[in-house]
Amino acid sequence: MKKGTMGRMRNMVEEEMGKTARGVRRKGGGTAVKKSWMVVSETGESHVEDVDKHSIMRRTGLPARDLRVLDPALFHPSSILGRDKAIVVNVECVKAIITANQVFMINSTDPFFIRFLQDLQQRVPPNNNRTPSRTSNEMDGDCEEKPLLEDGSPLLQSGIDSNPPPEIFDHGTPISNIAVTTAPKKLPFEFRALEACIESACSVLEFETQRLEEETYPALDELTSKISSLNLDRVRHIKNRLVTLSGRVQKIADQIEHLLDDDNDMAEMYLTQKLKASVSDLASVTEEYNSEVEDIDESDDSRSVRDKSYGIKPDVEELEMLLEAYFAQINGILQKLTSLSEYVDDTEDYINIMLDDKRNQLLRVSITLNTINMIANAGIVVVGLFGMNIHIDLFDGQPRQFWATTVGTLVGCVLLFLVYVWWGKQRYLLFQ
């Protein structure tokens, strides 16, 4: 059964590879390999398109080198690139091309990709359910129908003083001329899509950081209580993961910081504004050509003015605020990893101190045993001298002479050992 299942799966893969290899026949007789792209429109609708690289390049205006950044088979560091008609996003697992009205992503069955796609579909549609804000004219009209400070007005009936405090006036400006708080400005489509990409990458990094913290602290505590090869190997793997994750987070932080430092790069990402400007310029050019009053000099002047309009740098405040928010979040993740790395380093220092202390204890024991061995050898010398087959007067004495010699030898060895202990403590070589 297993062999049959593997065979069917192999056949399916070969069929899909064959379909991909056949591609689309071009005019020149060559073949263009198609890839499955997930396309999300500005309304939140998504569909799958099988298009080749050249079609993507025509639709997005990107060069081939930017498309290589999105190739899953190649490794490229995290980057956010602003181009004339698109934004290339390569952060973590998010690889997308954002235009003024669409998002192109290489289709995948990865659970993270599906989660990111759902988040993107919920974020990009415009919020049409928001209650329209009342303008100042409408407010003035309401004030005319129901004066705020007349007798019997809702304000007086509710017990509010008819004499308002001076804080609500701006140097004598009436209430009707005070600016009414309006709803926050809606972000363009490309910024909402970019926000979804960065937020998804931050969510993945936050999740991996939290999981790494849950594994690191117990492993380090266990290592401090019991130093073993298994615990050391476990901590080594955790440290390698920590270094890799810190590098990934630092790369994204550097990329966002680079964008924040360069207003021109942020200005390149205003795709909707540039699209509207190009459409208006095209309409003005059409009017110029339809008009028979303008002469050639006037058309040249209008063309030069139109060319200069492309060089106008838009206000990058809203994009800057968006990037600063996620830059702070990335810095928070990086700070967690830095604290975790410092904790690992402190644990390593503590373990090194423990190992040094154990090493010192072993050296003290080794010196003590060597000293005892030396003293025992001195007693063995005495025994060897008396064991020689030489006749001396001591052998002709009483048995008490034997015991006196034996006890004297042992007492001498003990005295030598005590002298060694006293000298070692004086020199701080033994335990205090």
Secondary structure, DSSP 8 states (H G I E B T S, - for coil): -HHHHHHHHHHHHHHHHHHHHH-EE-TTS-EE-EEEEEEEETTS-EEEEEEEHHHHHHHH---HHHHHHT-TTS----EEEE-SS-EEEEETTEEEEE-SSEEEEE----HHHHHHHHHHHHHSS---SS-----HHHHHHHHHHS-TTSTT-HHHHTT--SS--GGGSSSS--GGGS----------HHHHHHHHHHHHHHHHHHHHHHHHHHHHHHHHHHHHH---HHHHHHHHHHHHHHHHHHHHHHHHHHHHHHHHH-HHHHHTT-HHHHHHHHHHHHHHHHHHHH-SS--HHHHHHHHHHHHHHTT-----HHHHHHHHHHHHHHHHHHHHHHHHHHHHHHHHHHHHHHHHHHHHHHHHHHHHHHHHHHHHHHHHHHHHHHTSS---GGGGS-THHHHHHHHHHHHHHHHHHHHHHHHHHHTT-S--
